């Protein structure tokens, strides 16, 4: 099974900051990686798929990069509305798996 | 407009059975793989199970294999999660998801399952 590890688990930043979240896979997943944003009490929604492709409607300040086992989600200029928990998820193979999440404050 | 409406959650005792339902609308249901993802209180997301559009292909997390069964009724645009021998650790919000990790994917609002004596 593929394990997904995110870091950091919590991140405090200011409006306008560049924020980077890391996600590591326990084995090669090519670019079969998605990123989700979840706000308290709400269902998650997709930000990025295939490692770096932005979902329609997602602000361009979000970007994804990486391949193989190392991936990054970047928010170029943090906005108040970006306060949320972010999850990576691999879909290279079943069982599918999520990272533990990063809470951006 | 896509809609996913989950139902069937509630408070149940350990060891009993429960069936969750998810009714979809606004898309061609039979062509979409459907997934259940759960989230225990204050915890992260956990993939539970996925079923292909025809219902032929089914996949399960190790934590539920042998206890949970996913199925679908394409004539009624509904996917099910039969949960048997539930445990306290199955307590979570269960989300029904269309097109997990695909563009245009959609999550339902979730149904809470609480397993407690």
Contacts between the chains, C-beta under 8 A, distances in Angstrom:
chain1	res1	chain2	res2	distance
A	1	B	62	7.4
A	34	B	100	7.9
A	34	B	101	3.9
A	36	B	45	7.6
A	38	B	45	7.7
A	43	B	95	5.7
A	43	B	107	3.9
A	43	B	108	6.7
A	43	B	109	5.9
A	43	B	110	6.1
A	44	B	45	6.6
A	44	B	95	7.8
A	44	B	107	6.1
A	45	B	107	6.7
A	46	B	101	6.9
A	46	B	102	8.0
A	46	B	103	7.6
A	46	B	105	5.3
A	49	B	101	5.5
A	49	B	102	6.6
A	49	B	103	6.2
A	53	B	103	7.6
A	55	B	103	5.9
A	56	B	103	6.6
A	56	B	104	7.5
A	87	B	44	6.7
A	87	B	45	5.5
A	89	B	45	7.6
A	89	B	47	7.6
A	89	B	100	7.8
A	89	B	101	6.1
A	91	B	100	7.4
A	91	B	101	4.7
A	94	B	50	7.4
A	94	B	59	4.4
A	95	B	47	6.5
A	95	B	59	6.9
A	95	B	60	7.5
A	95	B	61	5.3
A	95	B	62	6.6
A	96	B	35	7.9
A	96	B	47	4.2
A	96	B	50	7.1
A	96	B	59	7.8
A	96	B	100	7.4
A	97	B	47	6.4
A	98	B	44	6.2
A	98	B	45	4.5
A	98	B	46	6.8
A	98	B	47	6.5
A	99	B	44	7.6
A	100	B	44	5.1
A	101	B	44	4.5
A	101	B	45	7.4
